[in-house]
Amino acid sequence: MAKKQKFPYLVGSKWTAQRNVDGWRHFQVVNRKNQGKWVYAEMVAACDPNVRFWLNAKLLQDGFQWQAGWQSLQEMQQLSKGE
């Protein structure tokens, strides 16, 4: 039986950083790589394709750092208040 892939829908997913990263909040995953038991995502800023970095995909599950989808500042404030 084939081993289940971690984070199968990673590439193409969109994320909002809770704090600015190199001046931007909205990112998209354009690539992934597996290194041993770790999965890494290559993040690219939505408004500046020159801003890119690799991130351990497990960090995307941390709601204090990242939110799935592209959120407005107002939406992020509502999420942090638990409304």
N, C-alpha and C positions, 0 to 999 in steps of 0.2 A: 504494500500500500504506500502511496506517495506521502511524503511528510507534508503536513499542513504548513503553508507559507504564512509567516508573521506579517501583519500589515499588508494584506493583499491589495487594498485599494489605495495605496500610498501615492503612487505616481499620478499626478493630475489633481490631487486634492488641494484645497485652498485653506489657508490658516491666517488667523489674526494674532499678532503678538500683543501681549498685555502691555508691554513697554516697547518703545521704539528700538529697532535694531538698525543701526546705520541710517537713522532718520526715517525709517519706514515701518509700517505695521502690517501691511498685507503681503502675504507670500504665497507662492505656489510650489508644490513639490514637482521637480522636473526629472529627477533621477533617484534611484535607490541603489544601495549596495549592501551586501551581506558580508560581515567579517566575523567569522566564528558564530557565536550566539547573538551577536549584535546586528541590528539593522540600522542603516544610516540613510537619511533623506537629504537630498540636495535642494535647498530652499533658494528661490529667486524672488526678489521684490517685484511686485506686480507693476509698479510704475518705473522701475529702473533695473533693466536686465543685467546691469553691471554689478549690482549688489547681489552676491550669492555666497552661500556657505553651506557646509555639511553639518548636520545635527543628528544626534542619536534619536531615532524615531520614538523611542520610549518617552522622551521629554514632551512630545506632542500630546501625551495623555495627561499632562500636568495642567489643570485648569487655571492655576495661578500664573502660568507662563504663556499658554496658547489656548485659543478657542477655535473650534472647527468652523470653517466658512469664513467669509469676509464680513466682519461685524463693524457697524458704525460705532463711534465713540459713545453715542447715546445707548445703543444696544449693550455695549460692554459695561457701562455704568449700571444698567438695570440688572445684568447678570451678576455683577459683583454685589449688589444689594440683595440678591435672591428673590427678586420680584417675578 
